[in-house]
């Protein structure tokens, strides 16, 4: 700990007090301000993009974020024992309550302000633009077809194989449906506007990254941000909401309307269809299948089988939940 303490003092303009090791990071105070030092896999380009995003947000009046700090030498990371560390604010508060409509409405107001305040980034590298939805959907269709052929050609069928074969057609149909719905939008025109103004999506919305501090909404964990159409964050939030709350007392239309009613531009039918297309993407199913069939196995097969079964067992509730949006858009 003494070596780390000295390294922090040498690397940053801070006077470290009360350093404490917590799961996944180190927390300390300096001159009345709370900081967090955590390991990171981000490269220098990601750090530079995040710093420019942060500058834009602050200049446009959005300060409720987990700020990131460069070293004394204006470098992105502190190196310690061959590990990269980044220094950020420590945001101490409560996770957003997904059952509280008033809190959720404030969260969506903050999200929309975040999107609006992020606009104006110049010369964004290609790696920080989200992938085109049409390309992503076609890749998914190709992946699920490839995995099916791989199972068909296998000599013996495992339990995972049998579950996959019994259920993959449902997700394949959802991909086809998503492509069809996306074709009924002006997504290409909306992307032109996105690439003109470069608004940024948070891209990692969940309970842990939406923090309530004395009634104010803060957004943390900005290391996954990408330039994208705002629908990506809405769809991600809905996906997390469906997984966090089985009862789902707040309807899908109420959630979307919280964003639409929070100011700036109202959503149109194409926006609703883009959100629906994103929701129909079978990311969870394909992630579990890809981990089983493609990635190097350093895990027990039963764990991945559990992930696949979770996706399958929750799909009836998923279909029921998105039905109002599906009826509106088709």
C-alpha positions in Angstrom: 0.0 0.0 0.0 2.9 2.4 0.8 4.2 2.0 -2.8 0.8 2.8 -4.3 0.4 5.7 -1.9 3.6 7.3 -3.0 2.8 6.6 -6.7 -0.5 8.4 -6.4 1.2 11.4 -4.8 3.8 11.5 -7.5 1.3 11.1 -10.4 -1.5 13.4 -9.5 -2.0 16.8 -7.9 -3.6 15.4 -4.8 -2.9 15.2 -1.1 -3.9 11.6 -0.3 -5.8 11.1 2.9 -7.4 8.0 4.3 -6.8 5.6 1.4 -9.0 2.6 1.5 -9.0 -0.5 -0.6 -12.5 -1.5 -1.7 -13.6 -4.3 -4.1 -12.3 -3.3 -7.5 -10.8 0.1 -6.6 -9.1 2.4 -4.1 -10.9 5.3 -2.5 -9.3 8.4 -0.8 -9.9 12.0 0.1 -7.9 15.0 -0.9 -8.6 18.5 0.4 -12.3 17.6 1.0 -12.8 15.9 -2.3 -13.5 12.2 -2.7 -11.6 10.3 -5.4 -11.5 6.7 -6.8 -8.5 5.0 -8.3 -9.3 1.9 -10.3 -7.7 -0.4 -12.8 -8.6 0.1 -16.4 -8.3 -1.7 -19.7 -9.0 1.5 -21.7 -6.4 2.7 -24.1 -5.1 6.3 -24.5 -7.5 7.0 -27.4 -10.5 6.1 -25.2 -9.1 8.3 -22.4 -8.7 11.2 -24.8 -12.2 10.7 -26.2 -13.6 10.7 -22.7 -11.7 13.8 -21.7 -13.1 15.7 -24.8 -16.6 14.4 -24.0 -16.2 15.6 -20.4 -15.1 19.0 -21.5 -18.1 19.3 -23.8 -20.5 18.2 -21.1 -19.2 20.7 -18.6 -19.0 23.6 -21.1 -22.7 22.9 -21.9 -23.8 22.9 -18.3 -24.0 19.1 -17.6 -21.8 18.6 -14.5 -23.4 15.6 -12.9 -20.9 13.0 -14.1 -18.0 10.9 -12.8 -15.2 13.2 -13.9 -11.8 11.7 -15.0 -8.5 13.3 -14.3 -5.2 13.2 -16.2 -1.8 12.9 -14.4 0.5 15.8 -13.6 2.2 15.1 -16.9 -1.2 15.2 -18.7 -1.0 11.5 -19.3 -4.1 9.2 -19.3 -3.0 6.6 -16.8 -1.0 6.0 -13.7 1.1 2.8 -14.1 1.7 0.7 -11.0 3.1 -2.8 -11.0 2.4 -3.1 -14.7 -1.2 -2.2 -14.2 -3.0 0.9 -15.6 -5.1 3.0 -13.2 -7.4 6.0 -13.8 -8.4 8.6 -11.3 -12.0 9.7 -11.2 -14.5 11.4 -8.8 -16.1 9.3 -6.2 -19.9 9.5 -6.5 -21.5 8.5 -3.2 -25.2 8.1 -3.4 -28.1 5.6 -4.0 -28.7 3.5 -7.0 -31.7 4.7 -9.0 -35.0 3.1 -7.8 -36.6 1.5 -10.8 -39.9 1.3 -9.1 -40.2 5.1 -8.4 -41.7 6.9 -11.4 -40.7 10.3 -10.1 -37.0 9.3 -9.7 -37.1 7.6 -13.1 -38.5 10.7 -14.7 -35.6 12.7 -13.3 -33.2 10.1 -14.5 -34.6 10.4 -18.1 -34.5 14.2 -17.9 -30.8 13.9 -16.9 -30.2 11.3 -19.7 -31.7 13.6 -22.3 -29.7 16.6 -21.0 -26.6 14.4 -21.2 -27.3 13.5 -24.8 -27.9 17.2 -25.7 -24.9 18.5 -23.8 -22.6 16.0 -25.4 -23.2 17.3 -28.9 -20.5 19.2 -30.8 -17.5 16.9 -30.6 -15.0 17.5 -33.4 -13.0 14.9 -35.4 -14.3 11.8 -33.7 -12.3 8.6 -34.5 -14.2 5.9 -36.2 -13.8 3.5 -33.3 -16.1 5.8 -31.2 -19.1 5.6 -33.5 -21.6 2.9 -32.7 -22.0 0.3 -35.4 -24.8 0.8 -38.0 -27.9 -1.1 -36.8 -28.5 -2.7 -40.2 -24.9 -4.0 -40.3 -25.2 -5.3 -36.7 -28.5 -7.1 -37.4 -27.1 -8.8 -40.5 -24.0 -9.9 -38.5 -26.4 -11.4 -35.9 -28.3 -13.2 -38.6 -25.1 -14.6 -40.0 -23.8 -15.6 -36.5 -27.0 -17.5 -35.6 -26.9 -19.3 -38.9 -23.3 -20.2 -38.4 -23.8 -21.5 -34.9 -26.8 -23.6 -36.1 -24.6 -25.2 -38.8 -21.9 -25.8 -36.3 -24.3 -27.7 -34.0 -25.7 -29.7 -36.9 -22.3 -30.9 -37.9 -21.2 -31.9 -34.5 -20.9 -35.6 -33.8 -22.7 -35.7 -30.5 -25.2 -33.2 -29.0 -24.7 -31.7 -25.6 -27.4 -30.4 -23.4 -26.5 -26.9 -24.5 -26.7 -28.0 -28.2 -30.2 -29.4 -27.6 -31.4 -26.2 -25.9 -29.9 -24.1 -28.7 -31.5 -26.1 -31.5 -34.9 -26.0 -29.8 -35.0 -22.3 -29.4 -32.7 -20.5 -32.0 -35.6 -20.1 -34.5 -37.4 -17.7 -32.2 -34.4 -15.4 -32.1 -33.7 -15.8 -35.8 -37.3 -14.6 -36.4 -36.7 -11.6 -34.1 -33.7 -10.6 -36.2 -35.8 -10.7 -39.4 -38.5 -8.8 -37.7 -36.1 -6.1 -36.5 -34.6 -5.7 -40.0 -38.1 -5.3 -41.4 -39.1 -2.7 -38.8 -35.9 -0.8 -39.3 -36.6 -0.7 -43.0 -39.7 1.3 -42.2 -37.8 4.1 -40.6 -35.6 7.0 -41.8 -32.7 5.6 -39.8 -30.2 6.6 -42.4 -31.3 10.2 -42.3 -31.2 10.2 -38.5 -27.7 8.8 -38.6 -26.7 11.7 -40.8 -27.8 14.1 -38.1 -26.0 12.0 -35.5 -22.8 12.2 -37.5 -23.3 15.9 -38.0 -23.8 16.8 -34.3 -22.0 13.8 -32.7 -24.2 13.3 -29.7 -23.0 10.6 -27.3 -24.8 7.7 -25.7 -23.8 6.5 -22.2 -24.0 2.9 -23.4 -23.8 1.3 -20.0 -27.0 2.3 -18.3 -28.0 0.2 -15.2 -28.8 0.7 -11.6 -25.2 1.0 -10.6 -24.4 3.8 -13.1 -27.4 6.0 -12.4 -26.7 7.4 -9.0 -29.0 9.7 -6.9 -27.1 12.2 -4.7 -29.2 14.5 -2.6 -32.0 14.2 -5.1 -29.8 14.9 -8.1 -29.1 12.4 -10.8 -25.5 11.6 -11.6 -24.2 9.3 -14.4 -21.1 7.3 -13.7 -18.9 4.8 -15.6 -18.5 6.7 -18.9 -15.8 4.4 -20.3 -18.3 2.8 -22.8 -19.7 6.0 -24.4 -20.1 6.1 -28.1 -21.5 8.5 -30.6 -25.0 7.1 -31.4 -28.7 7.7 -31.8 -30.3 8.3 -28.4 -32.5 5.2 -28.9 -29.6 3.0 -27.9 -29.7 4.3 -24.3 -33.4 4.0 -24.1 -33.4 0.4 -25.4 -30.5 -0.5 -23.0 -32.4 1.0 -20.1 -35.6 -1.0 -21.0 -33.5 -4.2 -21.3 -32.0 -3.6 -17.8 -35.4 -2.7 -16.4 -36.9 -6.0 -17.7 -34.1 -8.0 -16.0 -34.1 -6.1 -12.7 -37.9 -6.1 -12.0 -39.9 -9.2 -12.9 -43.2 -7.5 -12.0 -42.4 -4.5 -14.2 -44.9 -2.1 -12.8 -43.9 0.7 -15.2 -45.0 -0.1 -18.8 -42.7 0.2 -21.8 -44.6 3.1 -23.2 -44.4 5.0 -19.9 -40.6 4.5 -19.9 -40.3 5.8 -23.4 -42.6 8.7 -22.7 -40.5 9.7 -19.8 -37.7 10.5 -22.3 -40.0 12.0 -24.9 -41.6 14.3 -22.3 -38.4 15.5 -20.8 -37.8 18.4 -23.2 -36.0 19.1 -26.5 -37.4 17.2 -29.5 -40.3 14.8 -29.2 -40.0 11.3 -30.4 -41.6 10.3 -33.7 -42.8 7.0 -35.0 -39.4 6.2 -36.6 -37.8 6.7 -33.2 -40.2 4.2 -31.6 -39.4 1.7 -34.4 -35.7 2.1 -34.0 -36.1 1.5 -30.2 -38.1 -1.6 -31.0 -35.6 -2.9 -33.5 -32.9 -2.6 -30.9 -35.0 -4.4 -28.3 -35.5 -7.3 -30.7 -31.8 -7.9 -31.1 -31.0 -11.2 -29.4 -27.8 -10.1 -27.8 -28.2 -12.2 -24.6 -28.9 -15.4 -26.5 -26.0 -14.9 -29.0 -23.6 -13.9 -26.2 -24.3 -17.1 -24.3 -24.1 -19.2 -27.5 -20.9 -17.4 -28.6 -19.3 -18.0 -25.2 -20.1 -21.7 -25.4 -19.1 -22.4 -29.0 -16.5 -19.8 -29.8 -14.6 -18.4 -26.8 -11.9 -20.3 -25.1 -13.4 -22.2 -22.3 -12.2 -21.2 -18.8 -15.7 -21.7 -17.3 -18.0 -24.5 -16.4 -20.5 -25.3 -19.2 -23.3 -25.4 -16.7 -22.8 -21.6 -16.0 -23.3 -20.7 -19.7 -26.2 -23.1 -20.0 -27.8 -21.2 -17.1 -27.3 -17.9 -19.0 -29.0 -19.4 -22.1 -31.8 -20.8 -20.1 -32.4 -17.5 -18.4 -32.8 -15.8 -21.8 -35.2 -18.5 -23.0 -37.3 -18.6 -19.8 -37.8 -14.8 -19.7 -38.8 -14.4 -23.3 -42.5 -14.9 -22.8 -42.5 -12.0 -20.3 -40.3 -10.1 -22.7 -42.9 -10.5 -25.5 -45.7 -9.4 -23.2 -43.8 -6.4 -22.1 -42.9 -5.1 -25.5 -46.3 -5.9 -27.1 -47.7 -2.3 -26.7 -44.7 -0.9 -28.6 -44.8 -3.8 -31.2 -48.6 -3.0 -31.8 -47.8 0.6 -32.3 -44.9 0.1 -34.7 -46.3 -2.7 -36.9 
